Amino acid sequence: MQHINEALIASSDILSQRFHMLVQAISGVRALTSLAADELQETDLLDRVLDILIQNVDLDRCSIFLLEGNRLYCAVAKSWDDYQQQTRKPPDKQSYIFEIGEGAMGIAAKNRRIYHCHNCKEDKNFLHILHLHSEKNNGSLICTPIMRGDELLGVLNISHPDTNFFHAWQKHVLIIHANILAQMLHNHRLMNDMREQVNKRTRQLENALLESDELKSAFEELSLIDDLTRLHNRRYFFMEAPRVLSHCIRHEESFSLLLMDLDNFKLINDTHGHSAGDQVLRDVGILLKNQTRTGDVVVRMGGEEFIFILSNTNVKGAKVFADRIRTLVAKLTWYGDHTSFNVTMSIGITERNNRTGDEDLIIRELLREADHALYKCKDLGKNQTSLFAGLVTYSKKKP
């Protein structure tokens, strides 16, 4: 009778122990389903899965091998000691590789069903990963394919140094873990693919917007740049001149405007050809651009006519500047048809004279005044600079 009671007590202890293990394993399933995978990299996700397995399933070692082509490589591996010491040693991807059908793990992958080594030492399909004489090659091993539908994603492995350690219910629990892991992997990869597609599309859109902005800037620049001389053009002048004038008014600075015209330019075209005339305009444009300071504006208004705006410069300073420009232009020499030729420039000058009000209207008034002064230069024999200041009444002389 005593033997019977002892047997019943022992049996009860075993049942209690297994019940506790089952409850713990179910807790592991719950922990897996609660794992926040979106914020983790795939390797980190798999590492967390192994932590949950070690916490809730009685085992010594566990690993996850993922499918790549027709081979299985070790993505993560962990032992109870690793978990206790909170260490993580990423496995060498090239160290542990199994072909489909190779070893217990490869057979599980090939047949798409669980493979149970009750005694690894006696199982002919068990292949040693660790050192041949390591005691950890002994014991029990369960290899469970990670499947999503008919798609094989990898193999989940658990081992224990004792033979015949794992029971049937543990295999079922491991299958549940593998199924949950398969769905997690699929969702994680799908989310990453979607995120990558979104990022790729975002980069494409950003590049398209950048290209659009660059094209827009290029077209805007083209619309404001004279093709021949590469100076700003008439359109730019009427956009920029009021802004410069407003700045000068606000800071109580001088503002002078020079209207420049090449003398007898038609004769150059008629005598030496339009290509020579174009070269003259390009060279004069370069000369004028080289004379600009910060805040100055130089434009080609059209034909052989140019405008120079001098900010913070009164009419006396503008006259000195204009004479220097006129002298520099006169020193330029071109060659065509075995002969050389020069060109001169006439310049009409005016200034703001403390005028305030509508900047556009003031600019147009200054243009009329500079044009008035320019006509005076032409009538005085060209190659002149003339100030509008002091002119009371003046009209272009009839030829």
C-alpha positions as CSV (number, residue, x, y, z in Angstrom):
1,M,0.0,0.0,0.0
2,Q,2.9,2.3,0.8
3,H,4.4,1.7,-2.6
4,I,1.1,2.6,-4.2
5,N,0.9,5.8,-2.3
6,E,4.4,6.8,-3.2
7,A,3.7,6.0,-6.9
8,L,0.6,8.1,-6.8
9,I,2.5,11.0,-5.1
10,A,5.3,10.8,-7.7
11,S,2.8,10.6,-10.5
12,S,1.0,13.7,-9.1
13,D,4.3,15.6,-8.9
14,I,5.0,14.8,-12.5
15,L,1.6,15.9,-13.6
16,S,1.9,19.1,-11.6
17,Q,5.3,19.8,-13.1
18,R,4.0,19.2,-16.6
19,F,0.9,21.3,-16.0
20,H,3.1,24.1,-14.8
21,M,5.3,23.7,-18.0
22,L,2.2,23.8,-20.1
23,V,0.9,26.9,-18.5
24,Q,4.3,28.5,-18.9
25,A,4.4,27.5,-22.6
26,I,1.0,29.0,-23.2
27,S,2.3,32.2,-21.5
28,G,5.0,32.1,-24.1
29,V,2.4,32.0,-26.9
30,R,0.7,35.0,-25.4
31,A,4.0,36.9,-25.1
32,L,4.8,36.1,-28.8
33,T,1.4,37.5,-30.0
34,S,2.0,40.6,-27.9
35,L,5.5,41.3,-29.3
36,A,5.7,44.8,-30.9
37,A,7.5,43.8,-34.1
38,D,7.0,47.0,-36.2
39,E,9.8,48.9,-34.5
40,L,12.4,46.1,-34.7
41,Q,14.8,45.0,-37.3
42,E,14.3,41.4,-38.4
43,T,17.3,40.1,-36.6
44,D,16.2,41.9,-33.4
45,L,12.7,40.5,-33.8
46,L,14.1,36.9,-34.1
47,D,16.3,37.5,-31.1
48,R,13.3,38.6,-29.0
49,V,11.4,35.4,-30.1
50,L,14.3,33.3,-28.8
51,D,14.2,35.2,-25.5
52,I,10.5,34.4,-25.1
53,L,11.2,30.7,-26.0
54,I,13.9,30.4,-23.4
55,Q,11.7,32.2,-20.7
56,N,8.7,29.9,-21.3
57,V,9.9,26.6,-22.7
58,D,12.3,24.2,-20.8
59,L,15.3,24.0,-23.2
60,D,19.0,24.5,-23.3
61,R,19.6,26.0,-26.8
62,C,17.4,27.4,-29.5
63,S,18.0,28.8,-33.0
64,I,16.2,30.1,-36.1
65,F,17.5,29.2,-39.5
66,L,16.1,31.2,-42.4
67,L,15.7,30.1,-46.0
68,E,17.8,31.8,-48.6
69,G,17.5,30.2,-52.1
70,N,17.8,26.5,-51.4
71,R,19.8,26.7,-48.2
72,L,19.2,27.4,-44.6
73,Y,21.5,29.8,-42.7
74,C,21.6,30.5,-39.0
75,A,19.9,33.9,-38.4
76,V,19.9,33.9,-34.6
77,A,21.0,31.4,-31.9
78,K,20.9,31.5,-28.1
79,S,21.5,29.3,-25.2
80,W,20.2,29.5,-21.6
81,D,23.6,30.8,-20.5
82,D,23.5,33.5,-23.2
83,Y,20.1,34.6,-21.9
84,Q,21.2,34.6,-18.3
85,Q,24.3,36.7,-19.0
86,Q,22.3,39.0,-21.4
87,T,24.8,38.4,-24.1
88,R,24.1,38.3,-27.8
89,K,26.7,36.8,-30.3
90,P,25.5,37.2,-33.8
91,P,26.1,33.9,-35.6
92,D,28.4,33.8,-38.6
93,K,26.0,33.4,-41.5
94,Q,28.5,31.4,-43.5
95,S,29.4,29.0,-40.6
96,Y,26.2,27.1,-40.3
97,I,24.5,26.4,-43.6
98,F,22.3,23.4,-44.4
99,E,20.9,22.4,-47.8
100,I,17.3,21.5,-48.0
101,G,17.1,17.8,-47.0
102,E,20.5,17.9,-45.2
103,G,20.5,16.8,-41.6
104,A,17.5,16.8,-39.3
105,M,16.8,20.5,-39.9
106,G,17.1,20.0,-43.7
107,I,14.7,17.1,-43.6
108,A,12.2,19.1,-41.6
109,A,12.4,21.8,-44.2
110,K,12.1,19.4,-47.1
111,N,9.1,17.5,-45.7
112,R,7.5,20.6,-44.3
113,R,6.8,18.9,-41.0
114,I,8.4,18.6,-37.5
115,Y,11.4,16.4,-37.0
116,H,12.1,15.1,-33.5
117,C,15.5,13.6,-32.5
118,H,14.8,11.7,-29.2
119,N,18.5,10.9,-29.0
120,C,20.8,12.9,-31.2
121,K,23.7,10.7,-30.6
122,E,21.9,7.7,-32.1
123,D,20.0,9.6,-34.9
124,K,21.7,9.1,-38.2
125,N,20.1,12.3,-39.6
126,F,21.6,14.5,-36.9
127,L,24.6,16.5,-38.0
128,H,27.0,18.0,-35.5
129,I,27.1,21.8,-35.6
130,L,29.2,22.1,-32.4
131,H,32.5,20.4,-31.9
132,L,32.3,16.7,-32.5
133,H,33.1,15.7,-28.9
134,S,30.9,18.5,-27.2
135,E,28.4,17.1,-24.8
136,K,25.9,19.6,-26.3
137,N,25.8,17.3,-29.4
138,N,24.0,14.8,-27.2
139,G,20.4,15.0,-26.0
140,S,17.1,15.9,-27.7
141,L,16.3,18.1,-30.7
142,I,13.1,19.3,-32.3
143,C,13.2,21.0,-35.7
144,T,10.0,22.8,-36.7
145,P,9.5,24.3,-40.2
146,I,8.4,27.9,-40.2
147,M,5.6,27.9,-42.7
148,R,3.1,30.5,-43.9
149,G,0.7,28.5,-46.0
150,D,2.8,26.5,-48.5
151,E,5.7,28.9,-48.2
152,L,8.8,27.8,-46.2
153,L,10.4,30.7,-44.4
154,G,12.9,28.7,-42.2
155,V,13.2,26.3,-39.4
156,L,12.9,26.8,-35.6
157,N,15.0,24.5,-33.4
158,I,15.1,23.7,-29.7
159,S,17.4,21.3,-27.9
160,H,18.1,19.9,-24.5
161,P,21.1,18.0,-23.2
162,D,18.9,15.1,-21.9
163,T,17.7,12.4,-24.2
164,N,14.0,11.8,-24.7
165,F,13.3,15.1,-22.9
166,F,10.6,16.7,-25.0
167,H,7.0,15.4,-24.9
168,A,4.3,15.4,-27.6
169,W,2.5,18.4,-26.1
170,Q,5.8,20.4,-26.3
171,K,6.0,19.6,-30.0
172,H,2.5,21.0,-30.4
173,V,3.4,24.1,-28.5
174,L,6.5,24.6,-30.7
175,I,4.4,24.2,-33.8
176,I,2.2,27.0,-32.5
177,H,5.3,29.2,-31.9
178,A,6.5,28.5,-35.4
179,N,3.2,29.4,-36.9
180,I,3.0,32.6,-35.0
181,L,6.6,33.4,-36.0
182,A,5.8,32.7,-39.6
183,Q,3.0,35.2,-39.6
184,M,5.1,37.7,-37.7
185,L,8.0,37.3,-40.2
186,H,5.6,37.7,-43.2
187,N,4.0,40.8,-41.7
188,H,7.3,42.3,-40.8
189,R,8.8,41.7,-44.2
190,L,5.6,43.0,-45.9
191,M,5.7,46.1,-43.7
192,N,9.3,46.7,-44.5
193,D,8.7,46.2,-48.2
194,M,5.8,48.6,-48.1
195,R,8.0,51.1,-46.1
196,E,10.8,50.7,-48.6
197,Q,8.4,51.2,-51.5
198,V,7.0,54.3,-49.7
199,N,10.6,55.6,-49.1
200,K,11.6,54.8,-52.7
201,R,8.5,56.6,-54.0
202,T,9.1,59.5,-51.6
203,R,12.7,59.8,-52.8
204,Q,11.5,59.7,-56.4
205,L,8.9,62.4,-55.7
206,E,11.6,64.5,-53.9
207,N,14.0,64.1,-56.8
208,A,11.2,65.0,-59.2
209,L,10.3,68.1,-57.2
210,L,14.0,69.0,-57.0
211,E,14.3,68.5,-60.8
212,S,11.2,70.5,-61.3
213,D,12.5,73.3,-59.1
214,E,15.8,73.2,-60.9
215,L,14.0,73.4,-64.3
216,K,11.8,76.1,-63.0
217,S,14.9,78.1,-61.8
218,A,16.6,77.4,-65.1
219,F,13.6,78.6,-67.2
220,E,13.2,81.6,-64.9
221,E,16.9,82.4,-65.4
222,L,16.6,82.0,-69.1
223,S,13.6,84.3,-69.2
224,L,15.7,87.0,-67.3
225,I,19.0,86.5,-69.2
226,D,20.0,87.8,-72.5
227,D,21.0,84.9,-74.8
228,L,23.8,86.8,-76.6
229,T,25.6,88.7,-73.8
230,R,24.5,86.6,-70.8
231,L,23.7,89.9,-69.0
232,H,20.3,90.3,-67.5
233,N,17.6,91.5,-69.9
234,R,14.9,94.1,-70.1
235,R,12.4,92.0,-68.1
236,Y,14.8,91.6,-65.3
237,F,15.5,95.4,-65.2
238,F,11.8,96.3,-64.6
239,M,11.7,93.6,-61.9
240,E,14.9,94.5,-60.1
241,A,15.3,98.2,-60.6
242,P,12.3,99.2,-58.3
243,R,13.7,96.9,-55.6
244,V,17.1,98.5,-55.7
245,L,15.5,102.0,-55.7
246,S,13.3,101.1,-52.7
247,H,16.4,100.0,-50.8
248,C,18.2,103.3,-51.6
249,I,15.1,105.3,-50.6
250,R,14.8,103.4,-47.3
251,H,18.5,103.8,-46.5
252,E,18.6,107.4,-47.8
253,E,21.3,106.4,-50.4
254,S,22.0,107.9,-53.8
255,F,20.7,106.2,-56.9
256,S,22.1,106.8,-60.4
257,L,21.0,105.4,-63.7
258,L,23.2,105.2,-66.9
259,L,21.7,104.6,-70.3
260,M,24.4,103.5,-72.7
261,D,24.3,103.1,-76.5
262,L,27.0,102.0,-78.9
263,D,27.6,104.6,-81.6
264,N,27.1,103.7,-85.3
265,F,26.5,100.0,-84.4
266,K,24.5,99.5,-87.6
267,L,27.6,100.4,-89.6
268,I,29.5,97.5,-87.9
269,N,26.8,95.0,-89.0
270,D,26.7,96.4,-92.5
271,T,30.5,96.5,-92.9
272,H,31.7,93.5,-91.0
273,G,28.6,91.3,-90.8
274,H,26.2,90.4,-88.0
275,S,28.5,87.8,-86.5
276,A,31.1,90.6,-85.9
277,G,28.3,92.8,-84.4
278,D,27.3,89.9,-82.1
279,Q,30.9,89.6,-80.9
280,V,31.1,93.3,-80.2
281,L,28.0,93.0,-78.0
282,R,29.3,90.0,-76.2
283,D,32.6,91.7,-75.4
284,V,31.0,94.9,-74.3
285,G,28.7,92.8,-72.1
286,I,31.7,91.1,-70.5
287,L,33.4,94.5,-69.9
288,L,30.3,96.0,-68.2
289,K,29.8,92.9,-66.1
290,N,33.4,93.1,-64.9
291,Q,32.7,96.7,-63.7
292,T,29.8,95.9,-61.5
293,R,29.9,96.1,-57.7
294,T,27.6,94.5,-55.1
295,G,24.3,96.2,-55.4
296,D,24.8,97.4,-59.0
297,V,22.6,96.2,-61.9
298,V,23.6,96.0,-65.5
299,V,21.3,94.9,-68.3
300,R,21.0,94.7,-72.0
301,M,17.8,96.6,-72.9
302,G,17.9,95.4,-76.5
303,G,19.9,96.0,-79.6
304,E,23.1,97.9,-78.8
305,E,21.5,99.6,-75.7
306,F,22.6,98.9,-72.1
307,I,21.6,100.2,-68.7
308,F,23.7,100.5,-65.6
309,I,22.2,101.2,-62.1
310,L,24.7,102.5,-59.5
311,S,23.4,102.2,-56.0
312,N,24.8,104.5,-53.3
313,T,26.4,106.6,-56.0
314,N,25.5,110.3,-56.7
315,V,25.5,111.8,-60.2
316,K,29.1,113.1,-59.8
317,G,30.4,109.6,-59.0
318,A,28.2,108.2,-61.9
319,K,29.8,110.7,-64.3
320,V,33.3,109.5,-63.3
321,F,32.2,105.9,-63.7
322,A,30.6,106.6,-67.1
323,D,33.7,108.2,-68.4
324,R,35.8,105.2,-67.3
325,I,33.4,102.8,-69.1
326,R,33.4,104.9,-72.2
327,T,37.2,105.0,-72.3
328,L,37.5,101.2,-71.8
329,V,35.0,100.5,-74.5
330,A,36.9,102.8,-76.9
331,K,40.1,100.8,-76.3
332,L,38.5,97.5,-77.4
333,T,39.6,96.3,-80.8
334,W,38.1,93.7,-83.1
335,Y,39.3,92.2,-86.4
336,G,37.4,91.3,-89.4
337,D,38.0,91.0,-93.2
338,H,41.8,91.7,-92.7
339,T,41.1,95.0,-90.9
340,S,40.6,96.1,-87.4
341,F,37.9,98.3,-86.0
342,N,36.8,99.9,-82.8
343,V,33.5,101.2,-81.3
344,T,32.5,104.1,-79.1
345,M,29.7,104.6,-76.6
346,S,27.5,107.4,-75.6
347,I,26.1,107.5,-72.1
348,G,23.2,109.5,-70.6
349,I,23.2,109.9,-66.8
350,T,20.5,110.8,-64.3
351,E,19.9,110.4,-60.5
352,R,17.1,110.0,-58.1
353,N,17.3,113.5,-56.6
354,N,15.6,112.5,-53.3
355,R,12.4,111.5,-55.2
356,T,10.1,109.2,-53.3
357,G,6.8,107.5,-54.1
358,D,5.9,104.8,-56.5
359,E,9.2,103.1,-57.4
360,D,7.9,101.9,-60.8
361,L,6.9,105.4,-61.8
362,I,10.3,106.9,-60.6
363,I,12.2,104.3,-62.7
364,R,10.3,105.2,-65.8
365,E,10.9,108.9,-65.1
366,L,14.6,108.2,-64.7
367,L,14.6,106.2,-68.0
368,R,13.1,109.2,-69.8
369,E,15.7,111.5,-68.3
370,A,18.6,109.3,-69.1
371,D,17.3,108.9,-72.7
372,H,17.0,112.7,-72.9
373,A,20.7,113.0,-71.8
374,L,21.7,110.3,-74.3
375,Y,20.2,112.2,-77.2
376,K,22.3,115.2,-76.2
377,C,25.4,113.0,-76.4
378,K,24.4,111.9,-79.9
379,D,23.8,115.4,-81.1
380,L,27.1,116.6,-79.6
381,G,29.0,114.2,-81.8
382,K,28.8,110.9,-79.9
383,N,31.4,109.2,-77.7
384,Q,30.1,111.5,-74.9
385,T,28.7,111.4,-71.4
386,S,25.9,113.8,-70.5
387,L,24.1,114.6,-67.3
388,F,20.4,115.2,-67.3
389,A,20.8,117.6,-64.4
390,G,20.9,121.1,-65.7
391,L,19.0,120.4,-68.9
392,V,15.9,122.6,-68.9
393,T,14.4,121.9,-72.2
394,Y,15.9,119.7,-74.8
395,S,14.6,117.9,-77.8
396,K,16.4,115.7,-80.3
397,K,17.6,117.8,-83.2
398,K,16.1,117.0,-86.5
399,P,18.6,115.8,-89.0
